[in-house]
Amino acid sequence: MRFCLYVTDIKDSLGCAYNTAATVLNGLVDLKLFSKQKTGNEWIYSIADLKSWQ
């Protein structure tokens, strides 16, 4: 089972702007800690397999 996040969920949880939440999540993708996939009109972020973390 993969842990998935929507940008809007992070935005609402942290009380920040959508762009701020997306920037943070994209940073985690850049670090290869998360992956992302477009579904409809929103991106879904999934945590990478912990074994792949360096």
mmCIF file of the N, C-alpha and C atoms, coordinates in Angstrom:
data_MODEL
# 
_entry.id   MODEL 
# 
loop_
_atom_site.group_PDB 
_atom_site.id 
_atom_site.type_symbol 
_atom_site.label_atom_id 
_atom_site.label_alt_id 
_atom_site.label_comp_id 
_atom_site.label_asym_id 
_atom_site.label_entity_id 
_atom_site.label_seq_id 
_atom_site.pdbx_PDB_ins_code 
_atom_site.Cartn_x 
_atom_site.Cartn_y 
_atom_site.Cartn_z 
_atom_site.occupancy 
_atom_site.B_iso_or_equiv 
_atom_site.pdbx_formal_charge 
_atom_site.auth_seq_id 
_atom_site.auth_comp_id 
_atom_site.auth_asym_id 
_atom_site.auth_atom_id 
_atom_site.pdbx_PDB_model_num 
ATOM 1   N N  . MET A 1 1  ? 0.845  -1.180 0.000   1.00 0.00 ? 1  MET A N  1 
ATOM 2   C CA . MET A 1 1  ? 0.000  0.000  0.000   1.00 0.00 ? 1  MET A CA 1 
ATOM 3   C C  . MET A 1 1  ? 0.890  1.243  0.000   1.00 0.00 ? 1  MET A C  1 
ATOM 4   N N  . ARG A 1 2  ? 0.569  2.197  -0.858  1.00 0.00 ? 2  ARG A N  1 
ATOM 5   C CA . ARG A 1 2  ? 1.349  3.426  -0.964  1.00 0.00 ? 2  ARG A CA 1 
ATOM 6   C C  . ARG A 1 2  ? 0.616  4.552  -0.251  1.00 0.00 ? 2  ARG A C  1 
ATOM 7   N N  . PHE A 1 3  ? 1.373  5.406  0.373   1.00 0.00 ? 3  PHE A N  1 
ATOM 8   C CA . PHE A 1 3  ? 0.840  6.587  1.045   1.00 0.00 ? 3  PHE A CA 1 
ATOM 9   C C  . PHE A 1 3  ? 0.770  7.705  0.016   1.00 0.00 ? 3  PHE A C  1 
ATOM 10  N N  . CYS A 1 4  ? -0.428 8.232  -0.254  1.00 0.00 ? 4  CYS A N  1 
ATOM 11  C CA . CYS A 1 4  ? -0.615 9.248  -1.290  1.00 0.00 ? 4  CYS A CA 1 
ATOM 12  C C  . CYS A 1 4  ? -1.134 10.549 -0.691  1.00 0.00 ? 4  CYS A C  1 
ATOM 13  N N  . LEU A 1 5  ? -0.688 11.647 -1.274  1.00 0.00 ? 5  LEU A N  1 
ATOM 14  C CA . LEU A 1 5  ? -1.083 12.981 -0.833  1.00 0.00 ? 5  LEU A CA 1 
ATOM 15  C C  . LEU A 1 5  ? -1.554 13.813 -2.014  1.00 0.00 ? 5  LEU A C  1 
ATOM 16  N N  . TYR A 1 6  ? -2.577 14.605 -1.791  1.00 0.00 ? 6  TYR A N  1 
ATOM 17  C CA . TYR A 1 6  ? -2.997 15.616 -2.753  1.00 0.00 ? 6  TYR A CA 1 
ATOM 18  C C  . TYR A 1 6  ? -2.462 16.959 -2.273  1.00 0.00 ? 6  TYR A C  1 
ATOM 19  N N  . VAL A 1 7  ? -2.118 17.824 -3.212  1.00 0.00 ? 7  VAL A N  1 
ATOM 20  C CA . VAL A 1 7  ? -1.613 19.149 -2.846  1.00 0.00 ? 7  VAL A CA 1 
ATOM 21  C C  . VAL A 1 7  ? -2.634 19.874 -1.982  1.00 0.00 ? 7  VAL A C  1 
ATOM 22  N N  . THR A 1 8  ? -3.915 19.752 -2.323  1.00 0.00 ? 8  THR A N  1 
ATOM 23  C CA . THR A 1 8  ? -4.942 20.468 -1.550  1.00 0.00 ? 8  THR A CA 1 
ATOM 24  C C  . THR A 1 8  ? -5.011 19.974 -0.107  1.00 0.00 ? 8  THR A C  1 
ATOM 25  N N  . ASP A 1 9  ? -4.742 18.687 0.115   1.00 0.00 ? 9  ASP A N  1 
ATOM 26  C CA . ASP A 1 9  ? -4.733 18.163 1.489   1.00 0.00 ? 9  ASP A CA 1 
ATOM 27  C C  . ASP A 1 9  ? -3.605 18.789 2.299   1.00 0.00 ? 9  ASP A C  1 
ATOM 28  N N  . ILE A 1 10 ? -2.428 18.900 1.694   1.00 0.00 ? 10 ILE A N  1 
ATOM 29  C CA . ILE A 1 10 ? -1.283 19.511 2.376   1.00 0.00 ? 10 ILE A CA 1 
ATOM 30  C C  . ILE A 1 10 ? -1.550 20.990 2.620   1.00 0.00 ? 10 ILE A C  1 
ATOM 31  N N  . LYS A 1 11 ? -2.088 21.665 1.614   1.00 0.00 ? 11 LYS A N  1 
ATOM 32  C CA . LYS A 1 11 ? -2.423 23.089 1.734   1.00 0.00 ? 11 LYS A CA 1 
ATOM 33  C C  . LYS A 1 11 ? -3.363 23.311 2.915   1.00 0.00 ? 11 LYS A C  1 
ATOM 34  N N  . ASP A 1 12 ? -4.397 22.509 2.998   1.00 0.00 ? 12 ASP A N  1 
ATOM 35  C CA . ASP A 1 12 ? -5.376 22.659 4.078   1.00 0.00 ? 12 ASP A CA 1 
ATOM 36  C C  . ASP A 1 12 ? -4.782 22.297 5.440   1.00 0.00 ? 12 ASP A C  1 
ATOM 37  N N  . SER A 1 13 ? -3.987 21.238 5.496   1.00 0.00 ? 13 SER A N  1 
ATOM 38  C CA . SER A 1 13 ? -3.390 20.811 6.764   1.00 0.00 ? 13 SER A CA 1 
ATOM 39  C C  . SER A 1 13 ? -2.408 21.832 7.316   1.00 0.00 ? 13 SER A C  1 
ATOM 40  N N  . LEU A 1 14 ? -1.618 22.422 6.430   1.00 0.00 ? 14 LEU A N  1 
ATOM 41  C CA . LEU A 1 14 ? -0.600 23.377 6.868   1.00 0.00 ? 14 LEU A CA 1 
ATOM 42  C C  . LEU A 1 14 ? -1.102 24.813 6.905   1.00 0.00 ? 14 LEU A C  1 
ATOM 43  N N  . GLY A 1 15 ? -2.252 25.058 6.298   1.00 0.00 ? 15 GLY A N  1 
ATOM 44  C CA . GLY A 1 15 ? -2.790 26.418 6.260   1.00 0.00 ? 15 GLY A CA 1 
ATOM 45  C C  . GLY A 1 15 ? -1.943 27.346 5.408   1.00 0.00 ? 15 GLY A C  1 
ATOM 46  N N  . CYS A 1 16 ? -1.429 26.814 4.295   1.00 0.00 ? 16 CYS A N  1 
ATOM 47  C CA . CYS A 1 16 ? -0.588 27.626 3.413   1.00 0.00 ? 16 CYS A CA 1 
ATOM 48  C C  . CYS A 1 16 ? -1.230 27.698 2.029   1.00 0.00 ? 16 CYS A C  1 
ATOM 49  N N  . ALA A 1 17 ? -0.614 28.439 1.139   1.00 0.00 ? 17 ALA A N  1 
ATOM 50  C CA . ALA A 1 17 ? -1.106 28.577 -0.226  1.00 0.00 ? 17 ALA A CA 1 
ATOM 51  C C  . ALA A 1 17 ? -0.870 27.281 -1.005  1.00 0.00 ? 17 ALA A C  1 
ATOM 52  N N  . TYR A 1 18 ? -1.687 27.058 -2.026  1.00 0.00 ? 18 TYR A N  1 
ATOM 53  C CA . TYR A 1 18 ? -1.541 25.891 -2.893  1.00 0.00 ? 18 TYR A CA 1 
ATOM 54  C C  . TYR A 1 18 ? -0.138 25.850 -3.487  1.00 0.00 ? 18 TYR A C  1 
ATOM 55  N N  . ASN A 1 19 ? 0.339  26.989 -3.974  1.00 0.00 ? 19 ASN A N  1 
ATOM 56  C CA . ASN A 1 19 ? 1.668  27.043 -4.600  1.00 0.00 ? 19 ASN A CA 1 
ATOM 57  C C  . ASN A 1 19 ? 2.775  26.681 -3.619  1.00 0.00 ? 19 ASN A C  1 
ATOM 58  N N  . THR A 1 20 ? 2.632  27.082 -2.373  1.00 0.00 ? 20 THR A N  1 
ATOM 59  C CA . THR A 1 20 ? 3.629  26.744 -1.353  1.00 0.00 ? 20 THR A CA 1 
ATOM 60  C C  . THR A 1 20 ? 3.651  25.240 -1.116  1.00 0.00 ? 20 THR A C  1 
ATOM 61  N N  . ALA A 1 21 ? 2.476  24.646 -0.971  1.00 0.00 ? 21 ALA A N  1 
ATOM 62  C CA . ALA A 1 21 ? 2.395  23.198 -0.756  1.00 0.00 ? 21 ALA A CA 1 
ATOM 63  C C  . ALA A 1 21 ? 2.963  22.440 -1.955  1.00 0.00 ? 21 ALA A C  1 
ATOM 64  N N  . ALA A 1 22 ? 2.634  22.884 -3.162  1.00 0.00 ? 22 ALA A N  1 
ATOM 65  C CA . ALA A 1 22 ? 3.134  22.228 -4.373  1.00 0.00 ? 22 ALA A CA 1 
ATOM 66  C C  . ALA A 1 22 ? 4.651  22.348 -4.472  1.00 0.00 ? 22 ALA A C  1 
ATOM 67  N N  . THR A 1 23 ? 5.186  23.501 -4.117  1.00 0.00 ? 23 THR A N  1 
ATOM 68  C CA . THR A 1 23 ? 6.635  23.708 -4.163  1.00 0.00 ? 23 THR A CA 1 
ATOM 69  C C  . THR A 1 23 ? 7.353  22.765 -3.205  1.00 0.00 ? 23 THR A C  1 
ATOM 70  N N  . VAL A 1 24 ? 6.821  22.624 -2.002  1.00 0.00 ? 24 VAL A N  1 
ATOM 71  C CA . VAL A 1 24 ? 7.427  21.717 -1.014  1.00 0.00 ? 24 VAL A CA 1 
ATOM 72  C C  . VAL A 1 24 ? 7.369  20.273 -1.513  1.00 0.00 ? 24 VAL A C  1 
ATOM 73  N N  . LEU A 1 25 ? 6.222  19.857 -2.008  1.00 0.00 ? 25 LEU A N  1 
ATOM 74  C CA . LEU A 1 25 ? 6.094  18.485 -2.496  1.00 0.00 ? 25 LEU A CA 1 
ATOM 75  C C  . LEU A 1 25 ? 6.993  18.239 -3.706  1.00 0.00 ? 25 LEU A C  1 
ATOM 76  N N  . ASN A 1 26 ? 7.098  19.214 -4.601  1.00 0.00 ? 26 ASN A N  1 
ATOM 77  C CA . ASN A 1 26 ? 7.991  19.063 -5.754  1.00 0.00 ? 26 ASN A CA 1 
ATOM 78  C C  . ASN A 1 26 ? 9.447  18.974 -5.312  1.00 0.00 ? 26 ASN A C  1 
ATOM 79  N N  . GLY A 1 27 ? 9.795  19.664 -4.235  1.00 0.00 ? 27 GLY A N  1 
ATOM 80  C CA . GLY A 1 27 ? 11.141 19.550 -3.679  1.00 0.00 ? 27 GLY A CA 1 
ATOM 81  C C  . GLY A 1 27 ? 11.419 18.137 -3.194  1.00 0.00 ? 27 GLY A C  1 
ATOM 82  N N  . LEU A 1 28 ? 10.409 17.510 -2.603  1.00 0.00 ? 28 LEU A N  1 
ATOM 83  C CA . LEU A 1 28 ? 10.562 16.120 -2.156  1.00 0.00 ? 28 LEU A CA 1 
ATOM 84  C C  . LEU A 1 28 ? 10.693 15.172 -3.345  1.00 0.00 ? 28 LEU A C  1 
ATOM 85  N N  . VAL A 1 29 ? 10.025 15.500 -4.453  1.00 0.00 ? 29 VAL A N  1 
ATOM 86  C CA . VAL A 1 29 ? 10.184 14.718 -5.686  1.00 0.00 ? 29 VAL A CA 1 
ATOM 87  C C  . VAL A 1 29 ? 11.610 14.878 -6.208  1.00 0.00 ? 29 VAL A C  1 
ATOM 88  N N  . ASP A 1 30 ? 12.117 16.114 -6.208  1.00 0.00 ? 30 ASP A N  1 
ATOM 89  C CA . ASP A 1 30 ? 13.490 16.374 -6.666  1.00 0.00 ? 30 ASP A CA 1 
ATOM 90  C C  . ASP A 1 30 ? 14.515 15.591 -5.840  1.00 0.00 ? 30 ASP A C  1 
ATOM 91  N N  . LEU A 1 31 ? 14.231 15.428 -4.554  1.00 0.00 ? 31 LEU A N  1 
ATOM 92  C CA . LEU A 1 31 ? 15.115 14.664 -3.671  1.00 0.00 ? 31 LEU A CA 1 
ATOM 93  C C  . LEU A 1 31 ? 14.897 13.155 -3.790  1.00 0.00 ? 31 LEU A C  1 
ATOM 94  N N  . LYS A 1 32 ? 13.945 12.772 -4.651  1.00 0.00 ? 32 LYS A N  1 
ATOM 95  C CA . LYS A 1 32 ? 13.594 11.369 -4.894  1.00 0.00 ? 32 LYS A CA 1 
ATOM 96  C C  . LYS A 1 32 ? 13.008 10.690 -3.654  1.00 0.00 ? 32 LYS A C  1 
ATOM 97  N N  . LEU A 1 33 ? 12.406 11.491 -2.784  1.00 0.00 ? 33 LEU A N  1 
ATOM 98  C CA . LEU A 1 33 ? 11.719 10.944 -1.615  1.00 0.00 ? 33 LEU A CA 1 
ATOM 99  C C  . LEU A 1 33 ? 10.253 10.673 -1.922  1.00 0.00 ? 33 LEU A C  1 
ATOM 100 N N  . PHE A 1 34 ? 9.707  11.399 -2.896  1.00 0.00 ? 34 PHE A N  1 
ATOM 101 C CA . PHE A 1 34 ? 8.331  11.232 -3.349  1.00 0.00 ? 34 PHE A CA 1 
ATOM 102 C C  . PHE A 1 34 ? 8.325  11.103 -4.866  1.00 0.00 ? 34 PHE A C  1 
ATOM 103 N N  . SER A 1 35 ? 7.253  10.538 -5.396  1.00 0.00 ? 35 SER A N  1 
ATOM 104 C CA . SER A 1 35 ? 7.005  10.554 -6.831  1.00 0.00 ? 35 SER A CA 1 
ATOM 105 C C  . SER A 1 35 ? 5.664  11.250 -7.029  1.00 0.00 ? 35 SER A C  1 
ATOM 106 N N  . LYS A 1 36 ? 5.379  11.674 -8.269  1.00 0.00 ? 36 LYS A N  1 
ATOM 107 C CA . LYS A 1 36 ? 4.100  12.326 -8.512  1.00 0.00 ? 36 LYS A CA 1 
ATOM 108 C C  . LYS A 1 36 ? 3.498  11.819 -9.806  1.00 0.00 ? 36 LYS A C  1 
ATOM 109 N N  . GLN A 1 37 ? 2.150  11.879 -9.845  1.00 0.00 ? 37 GLN A N  1 
ATOM 110 C CA . GLN A 1 37 ? 1.395  11.405 -10.995 1.00 0.00 ? 37 GLN A CA 1 
ATOM 111 C C  . GLN A 1 37 ? 0.186  12.311 -11.173 1.00 0.00 ? 37 GLN A C  1 
ATOM 112 N N  . LYS A 1 38 ? -0.083 12.698 -12.406 1.00 0.00 ? 38 LYS A N  1 
ATOM 113 C CA . LYS A 1 38 ? -1.229 13.574 -12.693 1.00 0.00 ? 38 LYS A CA 1 
ATOM 114 C C  . LYS A 1 38 ? -2.482 12.715 -12.789 1.00 0.00 ? 38 LYS A C  1 
ATOM 115 N N  . THR A 1 39 ? -3.509 13.086 -12.043 1.00 0.00 ? 39 THR A N  1 
ATOM 116 C CA . THR A 1 39 ? -4.799 12.416 -12.092 1.00 0.00 ? 39 THR A CA 1 
ATOM 117 C C  . THR A 1 39 ? -5.871 13.486 -12.223 1.00 0.00 ? 39 THR A C  1 
ATOM 118 N N  . GLY A 1 40 ? -6.537 13.511 -13.360 1.00 0.00 ? 40 GLY A N  1 
ATOM 119 C CA . GLY A 1 40 ? -7.516 14.570 -13.597 1.00 0.00 ? 40 GLY A CA 1 
ATOM 120 C C  . GLY A 1 40 ? -6.814 15.902 -13.668 1.00 0.00 ? 40 GLY A C  1 
ATOM 121 N N  . ASN A 1 41 ? -7.239 16.825 -12.822 1.00 0.00 ? 41 ASN A N  1 
ATOM 122 C CA . ASN A 1 41 ? -6.625 18.158 -12.839 1.00 0.00 ? 41 ASN A CA 1 
ATOM 123 C C  . ASN A 1 41 ? -5.694 18.392 -11.651 1.00 0.00 ? 41 ASN A C  1 
ATOM 124 N N  . GLU A 1 42 ? -5.359 17.331 -10.924 1.00 0.00 ? 42 GLU A N  1 
ATOM 125 C CA . GLU A 1 42 ? -4.493 17.514 -9.754  1.00 0.00 ? 42 GLU A CA 1 
ATOM 126 C C  . GLU A 1 42 ? -3.397 16.456 -9.723  1.00 0.00 ? 42 GLU A C  1 
ATOM 127 N N  . TRP A 1 43 ? -2.281 16.836 -9.129  1.00 0.00 ? 43 TRP A N  1 
ATOM 128 C CA . TRP A 1 43 ? -1.169 15.914 -8.938  1.00 0.00 ? 43 TRP A CA 1 
ATOM 129 C C  . TRP A 1 43 ? -1.370 15.124 -7.656  1.00 0.00 ? 43 TRP A C  1 
ATOM 130 N N  . ILE A 1 44 ? -1.005 13.847 -7.702  1.00 0.00 ? 44 ILE A N  1 
ATOM 131 C CA . ILE A 1 44 ? -1.011 12.990 -6.516  1.00 0.00 ? 44 ILE A CA 1 
ATOM 132 C C  . ILE A 1 44 ? 0.439  12.621 -6.231  1.00 0.00 ? 44 ILE A C  1 
ATOM 133 N N  . TYR A 1 45 ? 0.865  12.844 -5.001  1.00 0.00 ? 45 TYR A N  1 
ATOM 134 C CA . TYR A 1 45 ? 2.241  12.565 -4.579  1.00 0.00 ? 45 TYR A CA 1 
ATOM 135 C C  . TYR A 1 45 ? 2.244  11.305 -3.734  1.00 0.00 ? 45 TYR A C  1 
ATOM 136 N N  . SER A 1 46 ? 3.213  10.444 -3.994  1.00 0.00 ? 46 SER A N  1 
ATOM 137 C CA . SER A 1 46 ? 3.351  9.189  -3.249  1.00 0.00 ? 46 SER A CA 1 
ATOM 138 C C  . SER A 1 46 ? 4.751  9.105  -2.679  1.00 0.00 ? 46 SER A C  1 
ATOM 139 N N  . ILE A 1 47 ? 4.841  8.615  -1.463  1.00 0.00 ? 47 ILE A N  1 
ATOM 140 C CA . ILE A 1 47 ? 6.155  8.454  -0.849  1.00 0.00 ? 47 ILE A CA 1 
ATOM 141 C C  . ILE A 1 47 ? 6.892  7.316  -1.559  1.00 0.00 ? 47 ILE A C  1 
ATOM 142 N N  . ALA A 1 48 ? 8.165  7.524  -1.812  1.00 0.00 ? 48 ALA A N  1 
ATOM 143 C CA . ALA A 1 48 ? 8.984  6.501  -2.465  1.00 0.00 ? 48 ALA A CA 1 
ATOM 144 C C  . ALA A 1 48 ? 9.270  5.374  -1.482  1.00 0.00 ? 48 ALA A C  1 
ATOM 145 N N  . ASP A 1 49 ? 9.639  4.240  -2.018  1.00 0.00 ? 49 ASP A N  1 
ATOM 146 C CA . ASP A 1 49 ? 10.025 3.107  -1.187  1.00 0.00 ? 49 ASP A CA 1 
ATOM 147 C C  . ASP A 1 49 ? 11.184 3.532  -0.286  1.00 0.00 ? 49 ASP A C  1 
ATOM 148 N N  . LEU A 1 50 ? 11.042 3.330  0.996   1.00 0.00 ? 50 LEU A N  1 
ATOM 149 C CA . LEU A 1 50 ? 12.069 3.761  1.947   1.00 0.00 ? 50 LEU A CA 1 
ATOM 150 C C  . LEU A 1 50 ? 13.435 3.151  1.657   1.00 0.00 ? 50 LEU A C  1 
ATOM 151 N N  . LYS A 1 51 ? 13.465 1.984  1.041   1.00 0.00 ? 51 LYS A N  1 
ATOM 152 C CA . LYS A 1 51 ? 14.744 1.343  0.716   1.00 0.00 ? 51 LYS A CA 1 
ATOM 153 C C  . LYS A 1 51 ? 15.512 2.134  -0.335  1.00 0.00 ? 51 LYS A C  1 
ATOM 154 N N  . SER A 1 52 ? 14.804 2.969  -1.117  1.00 0.00 ? 52 SER A N  1 
ATOM 155 C CA . SER A 1 52 ? 15.471 3.754  -2.160  1.00 0.00 ? 52 SER A CA 1 
ATOM 156 C C  . SER A 1 52 ? 16.044 5.064  -1.620  1.00 0.00 ? 52 SER A C  1 
ATOM 157 N N  . TRP A 1 53 ? 15.697 5.423  -0.380  1.00 0.00 ? 53 TRP A N  1 
ATOM 158 C CA . TRP A 1 53 ? 16.217 6.661  0.211   1.00 0.00 ? 53 TRP A CA 1 
ATOM 159 C C  . TRP A 1 53 ? 17.703 6.490  0.489   1.00 0.00 ? 53 TRP A C  1 
ATOM 160 N N  . GLN A 1 54 ? 18.467 7.539  0.229   1.00 0.00 ? 54 GLN A N  1 
ATOM 161 C CA . GLN A 1 54 ? 19.907 7.469  0.483   1.00 0.00 ? 54 GLN A CA 1 
ATOM 162 C C  . GLN A 1 54 ? 20.293 8.413  1.587   1.00 0.00 ? 54 GLN A C  1 
# 
